[in-house]
Amino acid sequence: MQDGSRLPLAVTTLLVMVAALVVALLVLRWHDIPVVSPSEETEIAYHTVPSEDPSYWTEDRMRSAKPAPMPTEP
């Protein structure tokens, strides 16, 4: 037979573990710090996509358009 004093300890331990899990999940869900911060070597450049409207591509715009930079190998 089990000692009656062990049951409250087991229940308390279980409640503490559940509370720690809930806190960890809340922190992970609402934490706003990125896992990896971008550096100069890994910085990603975002480009705006030109309009699909054919009138957007005038002759001047086509001449001044520059291709996106090629990605560099790490």
Backbone atoms as SQL, in Angstrom:
CREATE TABLE atoms (id INTEGER PRIMARY KEY, chain TEXT, resi INTEGER, resn TEXT, atom TEXT, x REAL, y REAL, z REAL);
INSERT INTO atoms VALUES
  (1, 'A', 1, 'MET', 'N', 0.826, -1.184, 0.000),
  (2, 'A', 1, 'MET', 'CA', 0.000, 0.000, 0.000),
  (3, 'A', 1, 'MET', 'C', 0.873, 1.251, 0.000),
  (4, 'A', 2, 'GLN', 'N', 0.402, 2.257, -0.677),
  (5, 'A', 2, 'GLN', 'CA', 1.164, 3.501, -0.732),
  (6, 'A', 2, 'GLN', 'C', 0.883, 4.348, 0.504),
  (7, 'A', 3, 'ASP', 'N', 1.897, 5.108, 0.843),
  (8, 'A', 3, 'ASP', 'CA', 1.760, 6.049, 1.942),
  (9, 'A', 3, 'ASP', 'C', 0.891, 7.209, 1.464),
  (10, 'A', 4, 'GLY', 'N', -0.060, 7.642, 2.253),
  (11, 'A', 4, 'GLY', 'CA', -0.960, 8.723, 1.882),
  (12, 'A', 4, 'GLY', 'C', -0.263, 10.051, 1.673),
  (13, 'A', 5, 'SER', 'N', 0.922, 10.245, 2.252),
  (14, 'A', 5, 'SER', 'CA', 1.619, 11.524, 2.120),
  (15, 'A', 5, 'SER', 'C', 2.261, 11.683, 0.748),
  (16, 'A', 6, 'ARG', 'N', 2.415, 10.596, 0.015),
  (17, 'A', 6, 'ARG', 'CA', 3.036, 10.687, -1.313),
  (18, 'A', 6, 'ARG', 'C', 2.065, 11.212, -2.365),
  (19, 'A', 7, 'LEU', 'N', 0.810, 10.998, -2.200),
  (20, 'A', 7, 'LEU', 'CA', -0.166, 11.449, -3.183),
  (21, 'A', 7, 'LEU', 'C', -0.156, 12.970, -3.349),
  (22, 'A', 8, 'PRO', 'N', -0.192, 13.746, -2.281),
  (23, 'A', 8, 'PRO', 'CA', -0.143, 15.197, -2.488),
  (24, 'A', 8, 'PRO', 'C', 1.156, 15.651, -3.163),
  (25, 'A', 9, 'LEU', 'N', 2.280, 14.996, -2.882),
  (26, 'A', 9, 'LEU', 'CA', 3.540, 15.354, -3.521),
  (27, 'A', 9, 'LEU', 'C', 3.475, 15.067, -5.020),
  (28, 'A', 10, 'ALA', 'N', 2.894, 13.946, -5.396),
  (29, 'A', 10, 'ALA', 'CA', 2.770, 13.599, -6.812),
  (30, 'A', 10, 'ALA', 'C', 1.844, 14.582, -7.527),
  (31, 'A', 11, 'VAL', 'N', 0.742, 14.922, -6.882),
  (32, 'A', 11, 'VAL', 'CA', -0.201, 15.866, -7.484),
  (33, 'A', 11, 'VAL', 'C', 0.453, 17.239, -7.616),
  (34, 'A', 12, 'THR', 'N', 1.174, 17.673, -6.590),
  (35, 'A', 12, 'THR', 'CA', 1.864, 18.962, -6.641),
  (36, 'A', 12, 'THR', 'C', 2.906, 18.971, -7.748),
  (37, 'A', 13, 'THR', 'N', 3.670, 17.891, -7.871),
  (38, 'A', 13, 'THR', 'CA', 4.681, 17.791, -8.922),
  (39, 'A', 13, 'THR', 'C', 4.033, 17.862, -10.297),
  (40, 'A', 14, 'LEU', 'N', 2.940, 17.162, -10.475),
  (41, 'A', 14, 'LEU', 'CA', 2.231, 17.176, -11.754),
  (42, 'A', 14, 'LEU', 'C', 1.705, 18.575, -12.076),
  (43, 'A', 15, 'LEU', 'N', 1.134, 19.249, -11.080),
  (44, 'A', 15, 'LEU', 'CA', 0.621, 20.599, -11.308),
  (45, 'A', 15, 'LEU', 'C', 1.742, 21.579, -11.647),
  (46, 'A', 16, 'VAL', 'N', 2.892, 21.442, -11.009),
  (47, 'A', 16, 'VAL', 'CA', 4.025, 22.312, -11.304),
  (48, 'A', 16, 'VAL', 'C', 4.513, 22.069, -12.726),
  (49, 'A', 17, 'MET', 'N', 4.565, 20.811, -13.151),
  (50, 'A', 17, 'MET', 'CA', 5.009, 20.495, -14.509),
  (51, 'A', 17, 'MET', 'C', 4.033, 21.049, -15.545),
  (52, 'A', 18, 'VAL', 'N', 2.741, 20.935, -15.289),
  (53, 'A', 18, 'VAL', 'CA', 1.734, 21.460, -16.217),
  (54, 'A', 18, 'VAL', 'C', 1.833, 22.985, -16.282),
  (55, 'A', 19, 'ALA', 'N', 2.007, 23.631, -15.132),
  (56, 'A', 19, 'ALA', 'CA', 2.133, 25.090, -15.113),
  (57, 'A', 19, 'ALA', 'C', 3.376, 25.538, -15.881),
  (58, 'A', 20, 'ALA', 'N', 4.491, 24.824, -15.724),
  (59, 'A', 20, 'ALA', 'CA', 5.717, 25.170, -16.447),
  (60, 'A', 20, 'ALA', 'C', 5.518, 25.005, -17.948),
  (61, 'A', 21, 'LEU', 'N', 4.809, 23.964, -18.358),
  (62, 'A', 21, 'LEU', 'CA', 4.535, 23.749, -19.775),
  (63, 'A', 21, 'LEU', 'C', 3.662, 24.869, -20.340),
  (64, 'A', 22, 'VAL', 'N', 2.648, 25.273, -19.597),
  (65, 'A', 22, 'VAL', 'CA', 1.768, 26.352, -20.049),
  (66, 'A', 22, 'VAL', 'C', 2.552, 27.653, -20.191),
  (67, 'A', 23, 'VAL', 'N', 3.394, 27.966, -19.218),
  (68, 'A', 23, 'VAL', 'CA', 4.198, 29.189, -19.289),
  (69, 'A', 23, 'VAL', 'C', 5.144, 29.130, -20.484),
  (70, 'A', 24, 'ALA', 'N', 5.782, 27.988, -20.705),
  (71, 'A', 24, 'ALA', 'CA', 6.705, 27.853, -21.838),
  (72, 'A', 24, 'ALA', 'C', 5.972, 28.043, -23.161),
  (73, 'A', 25, 'LEU', 'N', 4.787, 27.471, -23.289),
  (74, 'A', 25, 'LEU', 'CA', 4.019, 27.631, -24.525),
  (75, 'A', 25, 'LEU', 'C', 3.582, 29.078, -24.735),
  (76, 'A', 26, 'LEU', 'N', 3.198, 29.752, -23.658),
  (77, 'A', 26, 'LEU', 'CA', 2.810, 31.156, -23.783),
  (78, 'A', 26, 'LEU', 'C', 3.995, 32.020, -24.194),
  (79, 'A', 27, 'VAL', 'N', 5.153, 31.756, -23.627),
  (80, 'A', 27, 'VAL', 'CA', 6.348, 32.526, -23.976),
  (81, 'A', 27, 'VAL', 'C', 6.709, 32.288, -25.434),
  (82, 'A', 28, 'LEU', 'N', 6.671, 31.045, -25.889),
  (83, 'A', 28, 'LEU', 'CA', 7.005, 30.746, -27.280),
  (84, 'A', 28, 'LEU', 'C', 5.995, 31.357, -28.242),
  (85, 'A', 29, 'ARG', 'N', 4.742, 31.391, -27.836),
  (86, 'A', 29, 'ARG', 'CA', 3.706, 31.888, -28.737),
  (87, 'A', 29, 'ARG', 'C', 3.783, 33.399, -28.919),
  (88, 'A', 30, 'TRP', 'N', 4.039, 34.129, -27.845),
  (89, 'A', 30, 'TRP', 'CA', 3.982, 35.582, -27.930),
  (90, 'A', 30, 'TRP', 'C', 5.347, 36.254, -27.895),
  (91, 'A', 31, 'HIS', 'N', 6.401, 35.509, -27.907),
  (92, 'A', 31, 'HIS', 'CA', 7.730, 36.109, -27.876),
  (93, 'A', 31, 'HIS', 'C', 8.040, 36.677, -29.249),
  (94, 'A', 32, 'ASP', 'N', 8.550, 37.892, -29.317),
  (95, 'A', 32, 'ASP', 'CA', 8.692, 38.580, -30.597),
  (96, 'A', 32, 'ASP', 'C', 10.132, 38.700, -31.075),
  (97, 'A', 33, 'ILE', 'N', 11.066, 38.037, -30.425),
  (98, 'A', 33, 'ILE', 'CA', 12.466, 38.120, -30.829),
  (99, 'A', 33, 'ILE', 'C', 12.734, 37.036, -31.870),
  (100, 'A', 34, 'PRO', 'N', 13.332, 37.377, -33.023),
  (101, 'A', 34, 'PRO', 'CA', 13.610, 36.353, -34.035),
  (102, 'A', 34, 'PRO', 'C', 14.642, 35.353, -33.540),
  (103, 'A', 35, 'VAL', 'N', 14.517, 34.126, -34.006),
  (104, 'A', 35, 'VAL', 'CA', 15.448, 33.076, -33.603),
  (105, 'A', 35, 'VAL', 'C', 16.841, 33.385, -34.127),
  (106, 'A', 36, 'VAL', 'N', 16.936, 33.807, -35.363),
  (107, 'A', 36, 'VAL', 'CA', 18.223, 34.154, -35.965),
  (108, 'A', 36, 'VAL', 'C', 18.113, 35.576, -36.492),
  (109, 'A', 37, 'SER', 'N', 18.978, 36.438, -36.029),
  (110, 'A', 37, 'SER', 'CA', 18.936, 37.811, -36.531),
  (111, 'A', 37, 'SER', 'C', 19.745, 37.892, -37.821),
  (112, 'A', 38, 'PRO', 'N', 19.261, 38.657, -38.805),
  (113, 'A', 38, 'PRO', 'CA', 20.006, 38.747, -40.062),
  (114, 'A', 38, 'PRO', 'C', 21.326, 39.491, -39.872),
  (115, 'A', 39, 'SER', 'N', 22.337, 39.035, -40.547),
  (116, 'A', 39, 'SER', 'CA', 23.626, 39.715, -40.510),
  (117, 'A', 39, 'SER', 'C', 23.947, 40.188, -41.921),
  (118, 'A', 40, 'GLU', 'N', 25.069, 40.843, -42.068),
  (119, 'A', 40, 'GLU', 'CA', 25.432, 41.351, -43.393),
  (120, 'A', 40, 'GLU', 'C', 25.603, 40.214, -44.393),
  (121, 'A', 41, 'GLU', 'N', 26.108, 39.072, -43.937),
  (122, 'A', 41, 'GLU', 'CA', 26.344, 37.953, -44.852),
  (123, 'A', 41, 'GLU', 'C', 25.046, 37.262, -45.261),
  (124, 'A', 42, 'THR', 'N', 24.056, 37.245, -44.375),
  (125, 'A', 42, 'THR', 'CA', 22.830, 36.501, -44.654),
  (126, 'A', 42, 'THR', 'C', 21.632, 37.409, -44.892),
  (127, 'A', 43, 'GLU', 'N', 21.861, 38.692, -45.062),
  (128, 'A', 43, 'GLU', 'CA', 20.750, 39.616, -45.232),
  (129, 'A', 43, 'GLU', 'C', 20.002, 39.306, -46.525),
  (130, 'A', 44, 'ILE', 'N', 18.695, 39.331, -46.450),
  (131, 'A', 44, 'ILE', 'CA', 17.852, 39.026, -47.601),
  (132, 'A', 44, 'ILE', 'C', 17.309, 40.339, -48.156),
  (133, 'A', 45, 'ALA', 'N', 17.429, 40.523, -49.444),
  (134, 'A', 45, 'ALA', 'CA', 16.906, 41.729, -50.084),
  (135, 'A', 45, 'ALA', 'C', 15.543, 41.411, -50.684),
  (136, 'A', 46, 'TYR', 'N', 14.583, 42.251, -50.384),
  (137, 'A', 46, 'TYR', 'CA', 13.246, 42.069, -50.932),
  (138, 'A', 46, 'TYR', 'C', 13.034, 43.088, -52.048),
  (139, 'A', 47, 'HIS', 'N', 12.454, 42.645, -53.130),
  (140, 'A', 47, 'HIS', 'CA', 12.214, 43.508, -54.273),
  (141, 'A', 47, 'HIS', 'C', 10.716, 43.621, -54.496),
  (142, 'A', 48, 'THR', 'N', 10.292, 44.797, -54.900),
  (143, 'A', 48, 'THR', 'CA', 8.879, 44.955, -55.213),
  (144, 'A', 48, 'THR', 'C', 8.611, 44.354, -56.585),
  (145, 'A', 49, 'VAL', 'N', 7.487, 43.728, -56.707),
  (146, 'A', 49, 'VAL', 'CA', 7.112, 43.102, -57.972),
  (147, 'A', 49, 'VAL', 'C', 6.438, 44.160, -58.834),
  (148, 'A', 50, 'PRO', 'N', 6.900, 44.328, -60.070),
  (149, 'A', 50, 'PRO', 'CA', 6.277, 45.328, -60.946),
  (150, 'A', 50, 'PRO', 'C', 4.813, 44.987, -61.223),
  (151, 'A', 51, 'SER', 'N', 4.100, 45.996, -61.576),
  (152, 'A', 51, 'SER', 'CA', 2.685, 45.834, -61.883),
  (153, 'A', 51, 'SER', 'C', 2.498, 44.907, -63.084),
  (154, 'A', 52, 'GLU', 'N', 1.404, 44.155, -63.062),
  (155, 'A', 52, 'GLU', 'CA', 1.095, 43.280, -64.205),
  (156, 'A', 52, 'GLU', 'C', 0.422, 44.061, -65.327),
  (157, 'A', 53, 'ASP', 'N', 0.133, 45.304, -65.085),
  (158, 'A', 53, 'ASP', 'CA', -0.489, 46.154, -66.092),
  (159, 'A', 53, 'ASP', 'C', 0.518, 46.411, -67.214),
  (160, 'A', 54, 'PRO', 'N', 0.198, 46.085, -68.462),
  (161, 'A', 54, 'PRO', 'CA', 1.142, 46.280, -69.567),
  (162, 'A', 54, 'PRO', 'C', 1.579, 47.736, -69.733),
  (163, 'A', 55, 'SER', 'N', 0.756, 48.687, -69.338),
  (164, 'A', 55, 'SER', 'CA', 1.138, 50.090, -69.485),
  (165, 'A', 55, 'SER', 'C', 2.228, 50.493, -68.487),
  (166, 'A', 56, 'TYR', 'N', 2.502, 49.664, -67.503),
  (167, 'A', 56, 'TYR', 'CA', 3.575, 49.941, -66.539),
  (168, 'A', 56, 'TYR', 'C', 4.930, 49.921, -67.228),
  (169, 'A', 57, 'TRP', 'N', 5.108, 48.999, -68.169),
  (170, 'A', 57, 'TRP', 'CA', 6.414, 48.828, -68.818),
  (171, 'A', 57, 'TRP', 'C', 6.561, 49.758, -70.015),
  (172, 'A', 58, 'THR', 'N', 6.837, 51.009, -69.721),
  (173, 'A', 58, 'THR', 'CA', 7.128, 51.966, -70.789),
  (174, 'A', 58, 'THR', 'C', 8.548, 51.709, -71.284),
  (175, 'A', 59, 'GLU', 'N', 8.915, 52.301, -72.419),
  (176, 'A', 59, 'GLU', 'CA', 10.273, 52.106, -72.955),
  (177, 'A', 59, 'GLU', 'C', 11.330, 52.602, -71.976),
  (178, 'A', 60, 'ASP', 'N', 11.088, 53.742, -71.352),
  (179, 'A', 60, 'ASP', 'CA', 12.059, 54.272, -70.382),
  (180, 'A', 60, 'ASP', 'C', 12.209, 53.338, -69.181),
  (181, 'A', 61, 'ARG', 'N', 11.105, 52.812, -68.708),
  (182, 'A', 61, 'ARG', 'CA', 11.150, 51.922, -67.556),
  (183, 'A', 61, 'ARG', 'C', 11.874, 50.621, -67.909),
  (184, 'A', 62, 'MET', 'N', 11.656, 50.132, -69.118),
  (185, 'A', 62, 'MET', 'CA', 12.334, 48.900, -69.536),
  (186, 'A', 62, 'MET', 'C', 13.839, 49.120, -69.648),
  (187, 'A', 63, 'ARG', 'N', 14.259, 50.296, -70.128),
  (188, 'A', 63, 'ARG', 'CA', 15.688, 50.593, -70.237),
  (189, 'A', 63, 'ARG', 'C', 16.341, 50.726, -68.866),
  (190, 'A', 64, 'SER', 'N', 15.623, 51.307, -67.909),
  (191, 'A', 64, 'SER', 'CA', 16.218, 51.551, -66.593),
  (192, 'A', 64, 'SER', 'C', 16.057, 50.364, -65.634),
  (193, 'A', 65, 'ALA', 'N', 15.327, 49.342, -66.045),
  (194, 'A', 65, 'ALA', 'CA', 15.120, 48.189, -65.159),
  (195, 'A', 65, 'ALA', 'C', 16.435, 47.452, -64.933),
  (196, 'A', 66, 'LYS', 'N', 16.651, 47.046, -63.680),
  (197, 'A', 66, 'LYS', 'CA', 17.872, 46.315, -63.339),
  (198, 'A', 66, 'LYS', 'C', 17.474, 44.926, -62.852),
  (199, 'A', 67, 'PRO', 'N', 18.231, 43.917, -63.209),
  (200, 'A', 67, 'PRO', 'CA', 17.901, 42.577, -62.715),
  (201, 'A', 67, 'PRO', 'C', 18.182, 42.475, -61.218),
  (202, 'A', 68, 'ALA', 'N', 17.507, 41.559, -60.575),
  (203, 'A', 68, 'ALA', 'CA', 17.742, 41.316, -59.149),
  (204, 'A', 68, 'ALA', 'C', 19.142, 40.747, -58.967),
  (205, 'A', 69, 'PRO', 'N', 19.814, 41.085, -57.874),
  (206, 'A', 69, 'PRO', 'CA', 21.160, 40.550, -57.659),
  (207, 'A', 69, 'PRO', 'C', 21.129, 39.041, -57.464),
  (208, 'A', 70, 'MET', 'N', 22.165, 38.383, -57.934),
  (209, 'A', 70, 'MET', 'CA', 22.270, 36.935, -57.780),
  (210, 'A', 70, 'MET', 'C', 22.616, 36.607, -56.332),
  (211, 'A', 71, 'PRO', 'N', 22.045, 35.546, -55.795),
  (212, 'A', 71, 'PRO', 'CA', 22.387, 35.175, -54.418),
  (213, 'A', 71, 'PRO', 'C', 23.842, 34.714, -54.334),
  (214, 'A', 72, 'THR', 'N', 24.465, 35.012, -53.229),
  (215, 'A', 72, 'THR', 'CA', 25.858, 34.599, -53.024),
  (216, 'A', 72, 'THR', 'C', 25.894, 33.343, -52.177),
  (217, 'A', 73, 'GLU', 'N', 26.838, 32.502, -52.452),
  (218, 'A', 73, 'GLU', 'CA', 26.995, 31.267, -51.681),
  (219, 'A', 73, 'GLU', 'C', 27.613, 31.597, -50.328),
  (220, 'A', 74, 'PRO', 'N', 27.160, 30.930, -49.269),
  (221, 'A', 74, 'PRO', 'CA', 27.732, 31.201, -47.937),
  (222, 'A', 74, 'PRO', 'C', 29.150, 30.715, -47.792);
